[in-house]
Amino acid sequence: MTTAAQRAAALREQLHEHAYRYYVLDDPGIPDADYDQLYRELEAIEVEHPELVTPDSPTQRVGAPPDSAFEPVRHRLPMLSLSNAFSEQEVRDFHRRAQQRSGEAELRYVVEPKMDGLAVSLTYEQGVLIKAATRGDGRTGEDVTANVRTIHQVPLRLSGDAPARVEIRGEIYLPLAGFREMNRRLEADGAKTFVNPRNAAAGALRQLDPAITAQRPLGIVCYALGDIEGFRLPTTHSALLEQLRSWGLPVSELNQPAEDIDACLDRYAALQAMRAELPFEIDGVVYKVDDLALRETLGQVARAPRWAIAHKFPAEEASTRLLDVEFQVGRTGALTPVARLAPVFVGGVTVSNATLHNMDEIERKDVRIGDQVVVRRAGDVIPEVVRALTEQRPADVHRVQQPPQCPVCGSDVIRAEGEAIARCTGGLVCSAQREGALRHFVSRRAMDVDGMGDKLIEQLVGSGRVQSPADLYTLTQAELAGLERMGEKSASNLVAALERSKHTELGRLIYAIGIREVGEVTAQALAQAFGDLQPLIDADEAALLAVPDVGPIVAQHVRLFFEQAQNLSVLQALQDLGVNWPSIDIAAKPAELPLSGKTFVLTGSLDTMTRDEAKQRIQAMGGKVTGSVSKKTDYVVAGADPGSKLDKAQTLGVEVLDEAGLAALLDGAG
Ligand code: JCF
């Protein structure tokens, strides 16, 4: 039996080690969620057995130990951290305590995104930046002035009426685009990459050579005041944020007032929904009592104010055991290694399967069966294994072997020269490929057959009743009603959905038939270029290459597809069974779309639509959306908190649109 004292000592040992790796080496050994769990366990033991608290317990300090490489800076007012809430209940408990202590029935809040970066303090004297310091342990931080001065978003001089002396607090962060670019370069140089943007930002900020910091596109968001002299403070936090903004300091565009705690929780949900689209990482939201006088009344406990709380999003990363790796066969025969995991709660759901992408990735990450691995589930993205915790590797792990035969049909598996992906050579002999092709055919953006689920497709393929997409259109209501999990009603709905799907568009059909490398955009381009199916079938390589977006590889796949007699007979059968589409008047096409020939780059987050929606609407009007700004870019659309693309646009003199400007263009008013 382990006693509480032994467990506390063991936890302290582990936490010390992990904290060192995290804060000093910028190279955490375990996901944050695992660290939090160990920390909370220790905290719980110490609450129950206060006599076990030691002065060196990791619970007895805020944040990191100051590092000797930088001069210590004593904060005039301690830099607080925030207490965390992980559930709605914890938020409501916080609110009730604040109500009781303040004696106020109604409390108004400001909701801010919680940037996943590093807290810093900036001191300005007579409006001039004289010092920048990290939080450190909350009382004493490190002097990082030289490095912070390289960050373009940090004003070296405040605009307007500046106080005699003011300390401003904010979060330094690395936008995701900058993080990915930085890791791409490190990887190309064979150097160690950073596990997340915050560690990369910490690494950049703690460079001994500011010239290196200057190369990282760091940003800052300001959210609080520290010590201030010679200035009349506003009475609310909202007004204070406006004051920061008028001094020229970046303040989040996503901050919003909330009338009550329910409005706070609504805003939490809204920001959580936006999270995956934001150009930077946030790990939760912060609720702050707006009335500064009430804050004084509420005061603080040891490490954190009683007037604010961080409501964390479910962790997107957690660690678990990799039990096995199986190979799934997709519609093109591609073999995807799928991790079977000991179930783990991550990103708000329990995950027991995750993708490992391909064999190269497995080797690059050196993931072995039996390893403790880090699983990531961000938003609605498919969960993936991001790395193995190799230091915790047990003795009995073994390497993942790619199967020489298809696990579904037994055909040979080959991996073409230079390709990352191995494929089953079985073609439509392989039921997995047939099922995949059918799933794709009926999917929403293809033929859009409502109610044709995976399980049903599995049954239809398994029994041999459906071999090709054309067979779907011969299914009868009576026949469907007799299948597992199908009633009369769903059978008749499905027949109606199949019937509806027959009236389609050429672009959808081309996408639906699943030519390799032909996604939605290329399918549309082919439809626009050829106007009907027969001219596309007849097109030679030169004609295909003349289509925008079509290169030699795509052209070759299109030719290969239509050279198969089998494919032509399926297309004929589809038409015989009533699948039809209007032909497109190709003579009238290009000049007609209002945004034809225009290239767009999107940066920052938009309020009225997601970036994906914006992209689709631009494309629907003939425009092109690319990922990077060049002289050929016509417009850069900058939403809230734009990334370095905006700077680049300004440097190159590319026209910048705000959200309203884009909306005007899309509505045809531009
Ligand atoms: O964005 C953040 N990480 C963040 C941290 C935002 C805030 O408004 C904070 C904070 C840490 C402490 N406010 C306090 C008082």
Residues whose N, C-alpha, C, O or C-beta is under 5 A from the ligand:
A	BS01	JCF	L80 S81 L82 E112 P113 K114 M115 E171 Y223 V286
